[in-house]
Amino acid sequence: MSKYLFQLAYTGDAWTAQVKNPQSALNRATTVIESLSGKIESLYYAFGEYDLIIITDMPSDVNAAAVSLAVSAGGAVKSMQTTPLMEVDEGLAAMRAAATATYSPPSA
């Protein structure tokens, strides 16, 4: 399983509905993520650009993309960002691999 960071910003109408009838974002998120064979590691409300932050374990990029598509299609979010996450050892392995790569940047 791979880790993914989901960042969601609710629409004004979604916030209006939640203020009138507070419901657990954890329950909603668990339902969609588990239906696509994933598991929630943590979930937080936030303020700023995004309203909800979720860290998950998902079996594949396809499953993570399906979460994004399903939630976006629901109409309650105005924006959503999905970021694949790497463990520190994976990041170090990527750096080592990059050191052996051949790349020529554009030149003027």
Secondary structure, DSSP 4 states (H G I P E B T S, - for coil): -EEEEEEEEE-HHHHHHHHHS---HHHHHHHHHHHTT-EEEEEEE--SS-SEEEEEEES-HHHHHHHHHHHHHTSSEEEEEEEEE--HHHHHHHHHHHHT--------
